[in-house]
C-alpha cells in the first residue's frame, strides 16, 4: 500500500508539500518570509488540485496566491511602514469573516454543483470557505486565523484521503498540529505585548 501511494505521488505534490511545510513553520515563528515559500507551494498545488478535480481548492489556491502577495506586503509594511503587530479580531472583522465563510461556501457550492463534475461539492466548498476566511485573517495578522484554518484542515484531511492525495492529507494533518502551536505562540506574543504596555 505504501509503495502504491509513493508511486502515484507526483513530483509536483512532493515539492508543493515541502514548500508548504516551510511556509507554515515560518508562519508559526511569525516570520514574514513564510509567504515566499507559500507562493512556491501554491503554484505547485494549483496543478495538483486541478487534475484531482478539486475545483474549489484550485480556486482557493488562486486566492492563496493573491493573499500571499498581499499578506507579505502587509506584514512587511502595513500602514505604518513597519511590520504589523499580531492582534485579535475586532467585531467588524468577525462579521467580515462570517460573511467570507457564508459567501464563499454558497458561491462554491452553487458553482460546483451546477458547472463541474465534482463528486464532493459540499466538503470541497466547506474546506475552501473556512480557508478563505482564515487566510484573510492571517494576512491581517489576526490570531483567529489559526482557528479558521484548522476548521478547514479538519474537513480537508478525509477529503484528500478520499481523493487519493495522501501526501497532501499528511501535510494537512501536519498543518493542523502546527496551527495549534501557532495559535499558542501568537497568544504568548499578544500577552507579552499587553504586559509591556501595562
Buried (B, 14 or more C-beta within 10 A) or exposed (E): EEEEEEEEBBEBBEBBBBBBBBBBBBBBEBBBBBBBBBBBBBBBBBBBBBEBBBBBBBBBBEBBBEBBBBBBEBBBEBEEEEBBEBBEBEEEBBEBBEEBBEEBBEBBBEBBEEEBEBEBBBBBBBBBBBBBBBBBBBBBBBBBBBBBBBBBBBBBBEBBBEBBBBBBBBBBBBBBEBBBEBBEBBBEBBEEEEEEEE
